Amino acid sequence: MKEHNEFWHTEKGKSIIKLICWGIFILLLIVFTSFNNKKNTESNTNDNNNVNEVKKEDYKEYSLMINDLLAGNYEYKYVISKQNIKIIFSGIKAFGEDIGYRETSDKIIKYYINSEGIWQINLDNKKLISDLYLDIDSNYLNIEQIFSKLNSYLYEIEENFDTRTIIYKQNDIEIAQVITDLENIKSIYMVVDDTTYEWNFTKIGECSKIEI
């Protein structure tokens, strides 16, 4: 027994004791680190779940967003692409009037629409025109007509934080997407035959009366 006790006082014994102590310390450190990582992971997961729940609760009803858009007060940009042809309409719609620009590869015109018709504006004068939409089906530039068409299809909803995507399908084939934030519809995307339509909206309900 005496020889055994004396062993721990030798250099070799002391080295073994240090090695054992270091082993215990490293083991405790590993256990402590693993526990903290697990706790942090659970905390982050709970925080993310809480954020998602709050965002879901914060979305305005989709039907109310549609009604806000159909009230006809917003800034817009419509992009129509057909084969190698692109036409862009950008402007403001408010209080039953519409003013904006039509842009094609070779020309930009300024237009104004009211209850009397469609006008092309040139400097200080204007003239009635009938070819604003070129060969585009004007129903696809009428938001009320668009939602009337979409109402006949089923849709699915995907939510990702502050963006919601409404996907319309026919026979499991996607035909249109509507993108919203928490309060308003931001864009609509649809493909019809060989033509792609993209409608973008901002400042919904915020536009003043149009002056020309």
FENHUMO-V22571 format. One record per backbone hydrogen bond with DSSP energy under -1.0 kcal/mol. CO is the residue of the C=O (numbers start at 1). NH is the residue of the N-H. Records with the same first field share a line. If there is no record, write none. Layout:
CO: NH  NH
//
This chain:
1: 5
2: 6
3: 7
6: 9
7: 10
10: 14
11: 15
12: 16
13: 17
14: 18
15: 19
16: 20
17: 21
18: 22
19: 23
20: 24
21: 25
22: 26
23: 27
24: 28
25: 29
26: 30
27: 31
28: 32
29: 33
30: 34
31: 35
32: 36
33: 37
34: 38
35: 39
36: 40
37: 41
38: 42
39: 43
40: 44
41: 45
42: 46
43: 47
44: 48
45: 49
46: 50
47: 51
48: 52
49: 53
50: 54
51: 55
52: 56
53: 57
54: 58
61: 65
62: 66
63: 67
64: 68
65: 69
66: 70
69: 72
73: 205
74: 93
75: 202
76: 91
77: 200
78: 89
79: 198
80: 87
81: 196
82: 85
85: 82
87: 80
88: 103
89: 78
90: 101
91: 76
92: 99
93: 74
94: 97
97: 94
98: 113
99: 92
100: 111
101: 90
102: 109
103: 88
107: 104
109: 102
110: 121
111: 100
112: 119
113: 98
114: 117
117: 114
118: 129
119: 112
120: 127
122: 125
125: 122
127: 120
131: 134
133: 136
137: 140
138: 141
139: 142
142: 146
143: 147
144: 148
145: 149
146: 150
147: 151
149: 152
150: 153
154: 169
156: 167
158: 165
160: 163
163: 160
164: 180
165: 158
166: 178
167: 156
168: 175  176
170: 173
173: 170
175: 191
176: 168
177: 189
178: 166
179: 186  187
180: 164
182: 60
184: 181
186: 201
187: 179
188: 199
189: 177
190: 197
192: 195
195: 192
196: 81
197: 190
198: 79
199: 188
200: 77
202: 75
203: 206
//
